[in-house]
Each structure stands twice: as C-alpha cells, then as structure tokens.
Amino acid sequence: SNFKKSASIALGVFMGIAPVWGWQMAIALALAVILRLNKAITLIASNISIPPMIPFILAGSYLTGGLVLHNRLDLGFEGGITFEFVKNNLLQYVVGALVFGAIMGIFAGLATWLVLKVFRRK
C-alpha cells in the first residue's frame, strides 16, 4: 500500500540520520520486520548517509540540536574540530540528529505518500 511504502521510506531516512553509526541498516531492518514494513525500501532509504550527504547531515543535526537545546548555532569551528569540541557538543549533536532524523523522515514519508497518491495507478 501507499502507506506502507511511505512509512518504509520514513523509517529508512530516520535510521539513516540517527546517530547509531554502523548499526543503522541492522536496526532499520529489525524495525521494518517488527513494524511489518517493506524491508527492501527501508534498507535503500537508510542509505541516505552516503559520503556526499554526511556534511549536510552532520551540520543539520548539530544546528537542530542547538535549536532544541537553546545552544549556540554557529558552524564556525574556530580551532577546528578537535576532540574537545566533539566532547563539549556531543549531546547537542545526538539530540539534534534524533530530531533532525524524525523531521526528515516525516518529510520524506509525506512526500512519498503524495507522489504515490498522485501518480500511482489504481
């Protein structure tokens, strides 16, 4: 159904952005099985975290975390990205990645549902 396909894409996009590096596809597959969604579509959509997209995902997650936690929103890493910077901003990134992933997953799912609703044959 259109809903299952859209929900599969939404779950895949969310898991592709979620900060569970190395486990994104495994968790996405497990959740797709539990939720009875299309496993192939979920796995394909979870591959959003390919190298060209990673800077946008990291920046979006970091900035979203800043908005949610009311922290600074600059991306001007004055001293570069050091271990100290990562340690001080890890919570902001993780919270931001979860919220950003949820927003992007919902957006991708709704966009897919609309496209299928308009163009899919009955």
Summary of the structure (lengths in Angstrom):
residues: 122
radius of gyration: 16.0
end to end distance: 10.8
largest distance: 57.1
contacts: 365
relative contact order: 0.19
helix: 74%
strand: 0%
